[in-house]
Amino acid sequence: METSFCDSNTSVRTSVRPRWERKKQEYQSTENRRPLDANVGDRFIPNRASMNIELSKYQMRSSSDISMTDASVSGIAEDQKSVSDAKKDQYTSNLSSALLGVDDPSSSRIISYKEKAPAPKGDTVNNLNILYSASATGPKKKSCTRLVARQIPSAPSRILDAPDLMDDYYLNLLAWSDTNVLAVALGQTVYLWNAGTGDIQELCTFDATPTAHISSVSWVQAGGAHLAVGVSSGATQLWDVESGTQLRSMDGHTDRVGSLAWNRHILTSGSRDTTIVNHDVRVARHSLATLKAHEQEVCGLAWSPDGETLSSGGNDNLLCLWDASTSSASAPRVRITDHQAAVKALAWSPHERNLLATGGGTADRTIKFWNTRSGVLLNSIDTGSQVCALQWNPFEKEILSSHGYARNQLSLWKYPSMTKIKEFEGHTSRVLHMAVSPDGGTVLSAAADETLRFWDIFATPSISKKLGSSTDLYSVASTNKCSWTSQIR
C-alpha cells in the first residue's frame, strides 16, 4: 500500500515514503522470517525478539517472596542459568577474590571513607612530606630548618669613622694583614690601625698634586711586614711598615693602579690603562709579564690559593683566567663574557679547588660560581643590587656579599644552595670594600658613608656565645665609635 507524504510548507504530495516507514517495513518483514529464539539484532537497536517483556513486567511488579508460577516463568529452562542458586554464593566469593583481592565481599568496599589507607611495605622509604596526607591532629613540624647552628649578631661590634674614603667602585682601598694590622687609604694618605692595641700610624702621604690619591693597597701574604701601594700616577710602591720607609717604586703602568694581588714574591697590578703587570719584587728588573686582554680598567685581581691561576675582572664586563706561567705574548686560558657589568668582586673558595665566585656591577647584580679548570658556569644568583665585594667563610661553606643601592647591605649565603642566611644593615651608602681578620671570625666593611664597621659574622659558635646578643653589641659599637684622624692628632 502506498502512502503519501505531505509537506506542510509547500502542500505538495509525493509518493516517496519517509525513511522511518521504510525502515519499519523492512524490520517487520525481517522479523517474520526469523525464528523467535534467534539472537541476532542490530548493533545499535536491541533485539527485543529475544526478550521476554511479560516476564520483566511481572518481576518488576511482584515482590521477591512470591513464587513465580506463571506459565511464562515456568517456561524458562534450568539449563539456561549460567550459575545455579546453590553455587551463587561461592561464585560471588570467587569473583570478588579474583577482582578485588578479598574473600568476603560483604565486609569490604571498593571505596572506603572510614578505614585508613593501608600502611606501606617495610622496604618503602619516603623522604618527602606529602602535603595533603598529613593529619590535622598529628604533631606539627617546624616550618623551616635553621641554616646555621651558631648565633650571628645583627649589629656591628665596632664602628670607626673613615673621612675622605673615596666613593669609587673601581678602587681597592682596604687590606687586613695576618699580623692583625689594618691598612686603609683615605684620600692621599695610607693609615695603619693595629686591631690588637688600637694604635694608629700614618704610613705615607702623596700631596704632589691636588688630584693625586691612593688607588689600592695590599699586604704581602706572609709576615705582614710589607705593604704594596698603588697610586693614581701609575706607580706601584712597596713599603716596609715597621720602619715606615719606601723600599722601591715599580713602573709599568701609565694610569692609576686600582687593583693589587700577591702570589708569594710576585706582585700583580691592574691599571686603568687596561694592562696587568706581574712584578717580581726580589729583583731589580721586576717586570715579568704584561698581560693584555681587557679593553677597559682592570678593577679586580685575585690569585688562587695554590698560586696556579690568576683571575682578573674589568670594567669591560670581562673575566679572564691566566696561568701562572703566562708570558706577555700569551692570551688568557679562559675568557668569560657572561657578566653584564663591571667585574670587581672576586673570591676563591678555601673549601674547593678551582672554585671561583665573581660579582657583577649595577647592570648585572649577579653572583656567579665557576669551575676555573673547565670555565663552566656552576651557578648564578640574582642579588637584586650591585655586588661590590665577596668574602668566603673560612670555617663553613658560606659566602658574604656586600651591595650598593638601594639597601647597602651585607648578605650571607649558604653554598651551594645559595639560600640567604641573614642580612646585615647599617651602612647608608654602598659597601665598597670588605676584609677578614686573621682569625677568620670578623669581617670589616668600608662604605661610601665614610665608616668602617666590624661584624662578627664568621665567628665560631664558642666565639659567638662570648660576644652575647646583638643588643649588647650595639651598645658596645656606640661607645667605641672613633675617628682615624682624631686619634692621630
C-alpha positions as CSV (number, residue, x, y, z in Angstrom):
1,M,0.0,0.0,0.0
2,E,1.4,3.3,-1.0
3,T,1.4,6.2,1.4
4,S,1.9,9.8,0.5
5,F,4.0,12.4,2.3
6,C,2.5,15.9,2.7
7,D,4.9,18.8,3.0
8,S,3.1,21.4,5.2
9,N,5.2,24.3,3.8
10,T,4.5,23.6,0.1
11,S,1.4,21.4,0.4
12,V,2.8,19.2,-2.3
13,R,2.1,15.5,-2.1
14,T,4.6,12.9,-3.2
15,S,4.6,9.2,-3.5
16,V,8.0,8.9,-1.7
17,R,7.6,7.3,1.7
18,P,9.5,8.7,4.6
19,R,12.6,6.8,5.8
20,W,11.1,5.7,9.1
21,E,8.2,3.9,7.3
22,R,10.6,2.2,5.0
23,K,12.8,1.0,7.9
24,K,9.7,-0.2,9.8
25,Q,8.5,-2.3,6.8
26,E,12.0,-3.8,6.4
27,Y,12.1,-4.7,10.1
28,Q,8.7,-6.3,10.1
29,S,9.5,-8.4,7.1
30,T,12.8,-9.5,8.7
31,E,11.1,-10.3,12.0
32,N,8.6,-12.6,10.2
33,R,11.3,-14.6,8.6
34,R,13.4,-15.0,11.9
35,P,12.7,-17.7,14.5
36,L,11.8,-16.4,18.0
37,D,14.9,-17.8,19.6
38,A,17.4,-16.2,17.1
39,N,19.9,-14.0,19.0
40,V,20.5,-11.6,16.1
41,G,20.0,-7.9,16.1
42,D,21.3,-4.5,15.0
43,R,24.4,-3.1,16.7
44,F,22.5,-0.1,18.0
45,I,18.9,-1.3,18.3
46,P,18.4,-4.1,20.9
47,N,17.0,-7.4,19.7
48,R,13.7,-7.3,21.5
49,A,12.5,-10.5,19.9
50,S,14.7,-12.5,22.3
51,M,13.4,-10.6,25.3
52,N,10.5,-11.7,27.5
53,I,8.8,-8.4,28.1
54,E,5.9,-10.1,30.1
55,L,8.3,-11.7,32.5
56,S,10.2,-8.5,33.0
57,K,7.0,-6.6,33.9
58,Y,5.9,-9.4,36.3
59,Q,9.3,-9.3,38.1
60,M,9.1,-5.6,38.5
61,R,5.6,-5.5,39.9
62,S,5.7,-8.6,42.1
63,S,7.5,-8.9,45.4
64,S,10.5,-11.2,45.9
65,D,8.8,-13.7,48.2
66,I,6.0,-14.6,45.8
67,S,6.8,-17.8,43.9
68,M,6.7,-17.5,40.2
69,T,4.0,-19.9,39.0
70,D,3.1,-18.2,35.8
71,A,3.4,-20.2,32.7
72,S,5.9,-17.8,31.2
73,V,8.1,-18.2,34.2
74,S,7.9,-21.9,34.3
75,G,8.9,-22.0,30.7
76,I,12.5,-20.9,31.5
77,A,14.7,-23.9,31.4
78,E,17.1,-24.5,34.2
79,D,19.9,-25.2,31.9
80,Q,19.8,-21.6,30.6
81,K,21.1,-20.3,34.0
82,S,24.8,-19.7,34.0
83,V,25.2,-20.3,37.7
84,S,22.8,-22.3,39.8
85,D,21.3,-20.9,43.0
86,A,23.2,-23.4,45.2
87,K,26.6,-22.2,43.8
88,K,25.7,-18.5,43.6
89,D,27.4,-17.6,46.9
90,Q,30.5,-19.5,46.0
91,Y,30.6,-17.9,42.6
92,T,30.3,-14.4,44.1
93,S,33.1,-15.1,46.6
94,N,35.4,-16.4,43.9
95,L,34.7,-13.4,41.7
96,S,35.4,-10.9,44.4
97,S,38.5,-12.7,45.4
98,A,39.8,-12.6,41.8
99,L,38.9,-9.0,41.1
100,L,39.2,-7.3,44.5
101,G,41.6,-9.5,46.3
102,V,39.2,-10.1,49.3
103,D,37.5,-13.3,50.3
104,D,34.4,-11.8,51.9
105,P,32.7,-9.2,49.7
106,S,30.2,-8.2,52.3
107,S,32.9,-7.0,54.7
108,S,34.9,-4.9,52.2
109,R,34.2,-2.0,49.9
110,I,36.0,-0.7,46.9
111,I,36.0,2.9,48.2
112,S,36.0,3.3,51.9
113,Y,35.7,6.6,53.8
114,K,36.0,5.2,57.3
115,E,39.1,3.0,57.1
116,K,42.6,4.4,56.8
117,A,44.9,3.7,53.9
118,P,47.0,0.6,54.2
119,A,50.5,1.1,55.6
120,P,53.4,0.9,53.0
121,K,55.6,-2.1,52.8
122,G,58.6,-2.3,55.1
123,D,61.1,-1.6,52.4
124,T,59.4,1.6,51.3
125,V,61.3,4.8,52.0
126,N,59.7,8.1,51.5
127,N,61.6,11.2,52.4
128,L,59.1,13.7,51.1
129,N,56.5,15.4,53.2
130,I,53.1,14.8,51.5
131,L,51.1,17.9,51.9
132,Y,47.6,16.6,51.9
133,S,48.1,13.3,53.7
134,A,49.2,14.9,57.0
135,S,46.6,14.5,59.8
136,A,45.3,17.7,61.3
137,T,45.6,16.2,64.8
138,G,49.1,14.9,64.2
139,P,52.3,16.6,65.5
140,K,53.1,19.7,63.7
141,K,56.6,20.0,62.2
142,K,58.7,23.2,62.2
143,S,58.2,25.4,59.2
144,C,61.9,25.7,58.4
145,T,65.2,24.4,59.4
146,R,68.0,26.6,60.7
147,L,70.7,27.0,58.1
148,V,73.4,27.7,60.7
149,A,73.9,26.4,64.3
150,R,75.7,29.5,65.6
151,Q,74.3,32.8,66.7
152,I,75.1,35.6,64.3
153,P,74.9,39.2,65.8
154,S,72.9,41.6,63.7
155,A,74.8,44.7,64.7
156,P,78.4,45.6,64.3
157,S,80.8,45.2,67.2
158,R,82.6,48.4,66.4
159,I,82.3,51.4,64.2
160,L,85.2,53.7,63.0
161,D,85.0,56.9,61.1
162,A,86.9,57.0,57.8
163,P,86.8,60.5,56.4
164,D,87.9,61.1,52.8
165,L,87.3,57.4,51.9
166,M,86.8,57.7,48.1
167,D,83.5,56.7,46.7
168,D,84.9,54.9,43.7
169,Y,83.7,51.4,42.7
170,Y,86.9,50.5,40.8
171,L,89.4,51.0,43.7
172,N,90.5,48.7,46.4
173,L,91.3,50.7,49.5
174,L,91.2,48.2,52.3
175,A,93.5,45.3,53.4
176,W,94.0,43.3,56.7
177,S,97.3,41.6,57.3
178,D,98.0,38.3,59.1
179,T,99.6,40.3,61.9
180,N,96.3,41.9,62.7
181,V,97.1,45.3,61.2
182,L,94.5,47.1,59.1
183,A,95.6,49.3,56.1
184,V,93.1,51.8,54.7
185,A,93.6,54.5,52.2
186,L,91.9,57.8,52.9
187,G,92.4,60.3,50.1
188,Q,96.1,60.8,49.7
189,T,97.1,59.1,52.9
190,V,97.5,55.4,54.0
191,Y,96.8,54.7,57.7
192,L,97.6,51.6,59.6
193,W,95.4,50.5,62.6
194,N,96.6,47.8,64.9
195,A,93.4,45.9,65.8
196,G,95.0,44.4,68.9
197,T,96.3,47.5,70.6
198,G,94.2,50.2,68.8
199,D,97.3,52.2,67.8
200,I,97.1,54.2,64.5
201,Q,100.0,55.0,62.3
202,E,100.3,57.2,59.2
203,L,102.4,55.3,56.7
204,C,102.6,57.7,53.7
205,T,101.0,60.7,52.1
206,F,101.0,61.8,48.5
207,D,100.5,65.5,48.0
208,A,102.3,66.1,44.7
209,T,99.1,67.4,43.0
210,P,95.6,68.0,44.3
211,T,94.2,65.2,42.2
212,A,96.8,62.6,43.4
213,H,95.3,59.8,45.5
214,I,95.9,56.3,46.7
215,S,94.1,53.8,44.5
216,S,94.9,50.4,46.0
217,V,96.6,48.7,48.9
218,S,97.5,45.0,49.5
219,W,99.5,43.2,52.2
220,V,102.2,40.6,51.4
221,Q,100.9,37.1,52.1
222,A,103.2,36.1,55.0
223,G,104.6,38.1,57.8
224,G,102.7,41.3,57.3
225,A,105.9,43.4,57.1
226,H,105.4,44.8,53.6
227,L,102.5,46.7,52.1
228,A,102.0,47.3,48.3
229,V,100.5,50.6,47.4
230,G,99.1,51.6,44.1
231,V,98.8,55.3,43.3
232,S,97.0,57.5,40.7
233,S,100.2,58.2,38.8
234,G,100.6,54.6,37.7
235,A,103.4,53.6,40.1
236,T,103.3,50.6,42.3
237,Q,105.2,51.1,45.5
238,L,106.5,48.7,48.2
239,W,106.7,49.9,51.8
240,D,108.3,48.5,54.9
241,V,105.7,49.1,57.6
242,E,108.0,48.5,60.6
243,S,110.4,51.2,59.6
244,G,107.9,53.3,57.7
245,T,110.1,53.6,54.6
246,Q,109.5,53.0,50.9
247,L,111.6,50.1,49.6
248,R,111.0,50.6,45.9
249,S,108.7,52.1,43.3
250,M,107.9,49.9,40.2
251,D,106.6,51.3,36.9
252,G,104.8,49.6,34.1
253,H,101.5,51.5,34.0
254,T,100.5,54.8,32.5
255,D,97.4,55.3,34.6
256,R,96.2,54.7,38.2
257,V,96.7,51.2,39.7
258,G,93.3,50.2,41.0
259,S,93.9,46.6,42.0
260,L,96.7,44.5,43.5
261,A,97.2,40.8,44.3
262,W,100.1,38.8,45.8
263,N,101.3,35.4,44.9
264,R,104.3,34.8,47.2
265,H,107.1,37.1,45.8
266,I,105.0,38.0,42.7
267,L,103.0,41.2,43.0
268,T,100.3,41.6,40.3
269,S,99.0,45.1,39.5
270,G,96.0,46.1,37.4
271,S,95.5,49.6,35.9
272,R,93.1,51.8,34.2
273,D,95.4,51.6,31.2
274,T,93.8,48.1,30.7
275,T,97.0,46.2,31.4
276,I,98.1,43.7,34.1
277,V,101.8,43.6,35.2
278,N,103.5,40.8,37.1
279,H,106.3,42.2,39.3
280,D,109.0,40.1,41.0
281,V,109.8,42.3,44.0
282,R,113.1,40.4,44.7
283,V,115.0,41.6,41.6
284,A,115.8,44.9,40.0
285,R,114.2,44.1,36.7
286,H,110.9,43.4,38.3
287,S,108.6,43.2,35.3
288,L,108.0,39.5,34.4
289,A,105.0,39.8,32.1
290,T,102.5,42.4,30.8
291,L,99.1,40.8,30.3
292,K,96.7,42.3,27.8
293,A,93.1,41.1,27.3
294,H,90.9,43.8,28.8
295,E,89.7,46.8,26.9
296,Q,88.8,48.9,30.0
297,E,90.1,49.4,33.5
298,V,91.2,46.3,35.4
299,C,89.3,46.6,38.8
300,G,89.7,43.2,40.3
301,L,92.6,40.8,40.8
302,A,92.9,37.6,42.8
303,W,95.3,34.6,42.8
304,S,94.1,31.1,43.6
305,P,95.2,29.6,46.9
306,D,97.5,27.2,45.1
307,G,99.1,30.1,43.2
308,E,98.4,28.5,39.8
309,T,95.7,30.7,38.4
310,L,95.2,34.5,38.3
311,S,91.6,35.8,37.9
312,S,91.1,39.3,36.6
313,G,87.9,41.4,36.2
314,G,87.5,44.6,34.3
315,N,85.1,47.4,33.6
316,D,84.6,45.8,30.1
317,N,82.4,43.1,31.8
318,L,85.2,40.6,31.1
319,L,86.5,37.9,33.4
320,C,89.9,36.3,32.5
321,L,91.8,33.3,33.9
322,W,95.5,33.3,33.5
323,D,98.1,30.6,34.2
324,A,101.0,31.5,36.5
325,S,103.4,30.8,33.7
326,T,101.7,33.1,31.2
327,S,104.1,35.4,29.3
328,S,103.5,38.8,27.8
329,A,102.6,37.3,24.4
330,S,100.1,34.8,25.8
331,A,96.3,35.1,25.9
332,P,94.2,34.2,28.9
333,R,93.5,30.5,29.3
334,V,89.8,31.2,29.8
335,R,87.9,34.3,28.7
336,I,84.4,34.7,30.1
337,T,81.8,37.3,29.0
338,D,78.7,36.2,30.9
339,H,78.6,39.3,33.2
340,Q,76.7,42.3,32.0
341,A,78.6,44.9,34.1
342,A,82.0,45.5,35.6
343,V,83.5,42.5,37.4
344,K,85.3,43.8,40.6
345,A,84.3,41.2,43.3
346,L,86.5,38.1,43.0
347,A,86.8,35.4,45.7
348,W,88.5,32.0,45.5
349,S,86.9,29.3,47.7
350,P,89.0,27.9,50.5
351,H,87.0,24.7,50.6
352,E,87.0,23.6,46.9
353,R,89.8,23.7,44.5
354,N,89.2,25.6,41.2
355,L,86.0,27.2,42.6
356,L,85.8,31.0,41.9
357,A,83.0,33.4,42.9
358,T,82.5,36.6,40.9
359,G,80.1,39.5,41.3
360,G,78.8,42.0,38.8
361,G,78.0,45.7,38.9
362,T,74.8,47.6,38.8
363,A,73.6,46.3,35.4
364,D,74.4,42.7,36.3
365,R,73.7,42.2,40.0
366,T,74.6,38.5,40.0
367,I,77.0,36.3,41.9
368,K,78.4,33.6,39.6
369,F,80.4,30.5,40.5
370,W,82.9,29.0,38.1
371,N,84.9,25.9,37.6
372,T,88.1,27.6,36.7
373,R,89.7,24.4,35.3
374,S,87.0,24.0,32.6
375,G,85.5,27.5,32.6
376,V,82.0,26.1,33.2
377,L,79.4,28.2,35.0
378,L,78.2,26.3,38.1
379,N,75.6,28.6,39.4
380,S,74.3,32.2,39.2
381,I,72.1,34.0,41.6
382,D,70.5,37.4,41.1
383,T,71.0,39.5,44.2
384,G,68.9,42.5,43.1
385,S,71.6,45.1,43.6
386,Q,75.2,46.0,42.7
387,V,77.8,43.4,44.0
388,C,80.8,45.3,45.4
389,A,82.8,42.7,47.3
390,L,82.8,39.0,48.2
391,Q,84.3,37.0,51.1
392,W,84.2,33.3,51.8
393,N,83.7,32.0,55.3
394,P,86.9,30.1,56.2
395,F,85.1,27.7,58.5
396,E,81.8,26.9,56.7
397,K,80.7,26.8,53.1
398,E,79.2,30.3,53.2
399,I,79.9,33.4,51.2
400,L,79.3,37.0,52.2
401,S,78.5,39.7,49.6
402,S,78.3,43.5,50.0
403,H,76.0,45.6,48.0
404,G,75.1,49.1,46.8
405,Y,71.8,50.8,46.1
406,A,69.1,50.6,47.4
407,R,69.7,48.9,50.7
408,N,73.6,49.0,51.0
409,Q,73.5,45.7,52.9
410,L,75.7,42.7,53.5
411,S,74.2,39.3,52.7
412,L,75.3,35.9,53.9
413,W,74.6,33.0,51.7
414,K,74.7,29.2,52.1
415,Y,76.7,27.5,49.4
416,P,75.9,25.7,47.1
417,S,72.2,26.1,47.6
418,M,72.6,30.0,47.8
419,T,69.9,30.2,50.4
420,K,70.1,33.6,52.1
421,I,71.0,33.1,55.8
422,K,70.9,36.6,57.0
423,E,71.3,40.3,56.0
424,F,73.2,43.0,57.8
425,E,72.2,46.6,57.5
426,G,73.7,49.8,58.9
427,H,75.6,51.5,56.1
428,T,73.9,54.4,54.4
429,S,75.9,54.2,51.2
430,R,77.2,51.3,49.1
431,V,79.6,48.9,50.8
432,L,82.6,49.1,48.5
433,H,85.2,47.0,50.4
434,M,85.4,44.0,52.7
435,A,88.3,42.3,54.6
436,V,88.5,39.4,57.0
437,S,90.5,39.3,60.2
438,P,93.5,36.9,60.6
439,D,91.5,34.6,62.9
440,G,88.7,34.5,60.2
441,G,85.9,35.5,62.7
442,T,85.5,39.2,62.0
443,V,84.5,40.9,58.7
444,L,85.3,44.6,58.2
445,S,83.2,46.6,55.7
446,A,84.0,50.0,54.3
447,A,81.4,52.1,52.7
448,A,81.0,55.4,50.9
449,D,79.3,56.8,54.0
450,E,82.9,57.1,55.3
451,T,82.5,54.5,58.1
452,L,84.2,51.2,58.9
453,R,82.1,48.5,60.6
454,F,83.3,45.3,62.2
455,W,80.9,42.3,62.1
456,D,81.3,39.0,63.9
457,I,79.7,37.1,61.1
458,F,82.1,34.2,60.6
459,A,82.7,33.7,64.3
460,T,82.7,30.1,65.6
461,P,79.9,29.0,68.0
462,S,82.2,29.4,71.0
463,I,83.2,32.9,70.0
464,S,79.6,33.9,69.2
465,K,78.5,32.8,72.7
466,K,81.1,35.0,74.4
467,L,80.1,38.0,72.3
468,G,76.5,38.0,73.5
469,S,73.3,39.3,71.9
470,S,73.0,41.9,69.2
471,T,71.6,44.4,71.7
472,D,74.9,44.2,73.7
473,L,77.0,44.6,70.6
474,Y,75.1,47.7,69.6
475,S,75.8,49.4,72.9
476,V,79.5,48.5,72.5
477,A,79.5,49.9,69.0
478,S,78.1,53.2,70.1
479,T,80.8,53.6,72.8
480,N,83.7,52.5,70.6
481,K,83.0,54.8,67.7
482,C,86.1,56.9,66.9
483,S,87.9,58.7,64.1
484,W,91.1,57.9,62.4
485,T,92.3,61.5,62.1
486,S,91.3,62.5,65.7
487,Q,93.3,59.7,67.2
488,I,96.4,60.5,65.1
489,R,96.3,64.2,66.1
